[in-house]
Each structure stands twice: as C-alpha cells, then as structure tokens.
C-alpha cells in the first residue's frame, strides 16, 4: 500500500468507542473492499506506543480504528483510500442509526465477499 489517510468522524469517535473488530459488516462494501477492521486501544496521540500499535495492526488490515480518536486507512491509490474511508463511514452511519435493529451480514455472505477480495 502506498497511500494512507487518518480520518476523524465526530459521531464515530463518540458512539463507537467500544465496537469490536468485524462489527461493521452491514453493507457488502466493507468485507469486499476493506476486509476485517482492526481496533487499536486508546493511546496518546503522537506516542511511539500508538505508532507501534498502528503499524502492527496495519500489517493485516486496510483500516484501523483508533479508539476515542478516529481511523487510519491505507490503499493502493489515494482514490482507493477515499473509497474505503467513505464505505466505512457509510457502514458506521448505518450502525449508528439502526441501533438495536441492526442486521449484520451473515458469516456466509461475508465469506463469499472475502473470497473475491
């Protein structure tokens, strides 16, 4: 990956602090384009601990949620990064607005989408 962006979605930072990895598979674009999403615990911005955690998480993921902060997204091009960040933001909005009525994609659907990724 040659492009990277750090994003801050205000509502996401506040509402999804405790969301675990994989809990954003509500639209097919997330497992297909982004894949599983890593979550890094809150660490002080700019710290070497945060840098180490993000680097480790990015080795197997294209998007990492920084708890209480935002997310880091990587891609092959800047357009790829923006597309992934946009799909993640859409999935987050669905999670936020659906509340207890949320319907995640089934494991079978996710597996099918991931095979194409």
C-alpha positions as CSV (number, residue, x, y, z in Angstrom):
1,X,0.0,0.0,0.0
2,X,1.4,3.4,-0.9
3,X,-1.3,5.8,0.3
4,X,-2.6,6.5,3.8
5,X,-5.1,8.8,5.5
6,X,-6.2,9.5,9.0
7,X,-9.8,10.4,9.4
8,X,-12.0,11.7,12.2
9,X,-15.7,11.2,12.2
10,X,-17.0,13.1,15.2
11,X,-20.0,10.8,15.8
12,X,-18.0,7.7,15.2
13,X,-15.4,8.7,17.8
14,X,-18.1,9.3,20.4
15,X,-20.5,6.4,19.6
16,X,-18.3,3.5,18.5
17,X,-15.6,3.6,21.2
18,X,-16.4,0.0,22.3
19,X,-17.2,-1.5,18.9
20,X,-15.2,-4.7,18.3
21,X,-13.4,-5.8,15.1
22,X,-15.7,-7.1,12.4
23,X,-18.8,-5.4,13.7
24,X,-19.1,-3.1,10.7
25,X,-20.2,-5.8,8.2
26,X,-23.5,-4.2,7.5
27,X,-23.0,-3.4,3.8
28,X,-21.2,-5.7,1.2
29,X,-18.6,-3.0,0.5
30,X,-17.0,-3.4,3.9
31,X,-15.9,-7.0,3.7
32,X,-15.3,-6.8,-0.1
33,X,-13.2,-3.6,-0.3
34,X,-11.9,-3.1,3.3
35,X,-11.9,-6.6,4.9
36,X,-11.8,-7.0,8.6
37,X,-11.2,-3.9,10.6
38,X,-8.6,-3.8,13.4
39,X,-9.2,-1.8,16.6
40,X,-6.3,-0.2,18.5
41,X,-6.9,0.8,22.1
42,X,-6.6,4.5,23.0
43,X,-3.0,5.6,23.3
44,X,-1.7,9.1,23.4
45,X,-1.6,10.8,20.0
46,X,1.9,11.1,18.6
47,X,3.3,8.5,21.0
48,X,5.6,5.8,20.0
49,X,3.2,3.2,21.6
50,X,0.4,4.4,19.3
51,X,2.7,4.3,16.2
52,X,3.8,0.7,17.1
53,X,0.2,-0.5,17.6
54,X,-1.0,1.1,14.3
55,X,2.0,-0.4,12.3
56,X,1.3,-3.8,13.8
57,X,-2.5,-3.6,13.1
58,X,-1.9,-2.3,9.5
59,X,0.1,-5.4,8.6
60,X,-3.1,-7.4,8.2
61,X,-5.8,-4.7,7.7
62,X,-6.6,-1.8,5.4
63,X,-8.5,0.1,8.0
64,X,-7.7,0.5,11.7
65,X,-10.0,2.1,14.2
66,X,-8.2,4.2,16.8
67,X,-10.4,4.1,19.9
68,X,-11.6,7.5,21.1
69,X,-9.8,9.1,18.1
70,X,-10.6,8.1,14.5
71,X,-9.3,5.7,11.9
72,X,-6.4,5.1,9.6
73,X,-7.0,3.8,6.1
74,X,-4.5,2.6,3.5
75,X,-4.9,1.8,-0.2
76,X,-3.1,1.4,-3.5
77,X,-4.1,4.9,-4.6
78,X,-5.5,8.0,-2.9
79,X,-8.8,7.3,-4.6
80,X,-8.7,3.7,-3.1
81,X,-8.1,5.2,0.4
82,X,-11.0,7.7,0.0
83,X,-13.3,5.0,-1.3
84,X,-12.6,2.7,1.7
85,X,-12.9,5.5,4.2
86,X,-16.3,6.5,2.5
87,X,-17.6,2.9,2.7
88,X,-16.5,2.7,6.3
89,X,-18.3,6.0,7.1
90,X,-21.5,4.7,5.4
91,X,-21.3,1.5,7.4
92,X,-20.8,3.4,10.6
93,X,-23.8,5.6,9.9
94,X,-25.9,2.5,9.4
95,X,-24.7,1.0,12.7
96,X,-25.4,4.3,14.5
97,X,-28.9,4.8,13.1
98,X,-30.0,1.2,13.2
99,X,-29.4,0.9,17.0
100,X,-30.8,-2.4,18.3
101,X,-32.4,-3.1,14.9
102,X,-29.0,-3.6,13.2
103,X,-28.8,-6.5,10.9
104,X,-25.2,-7.7,10.1
105,X,-24.3,-9.6,7.0
106,X,-24.3,-13.3,7.6
107,X,-21.0,-15.2,8.0
108,X,-21.7,-17.0,4.7
109,X,-22.2,-13.7,2.9
110,X,-19.0,-12.2,4.4
111,X,-17.0,-15.3,3.5
112,X,-18.3,-15.2,-0.1
113,X,-17.4,-11.5,-0.4
114,X,-13.9,-12.0,1.2
115,X,-13.1,-14.7,-1.3
116,X,-13.4,-12.2,-4.0
117,X,-11.3,-9.6,-2.2
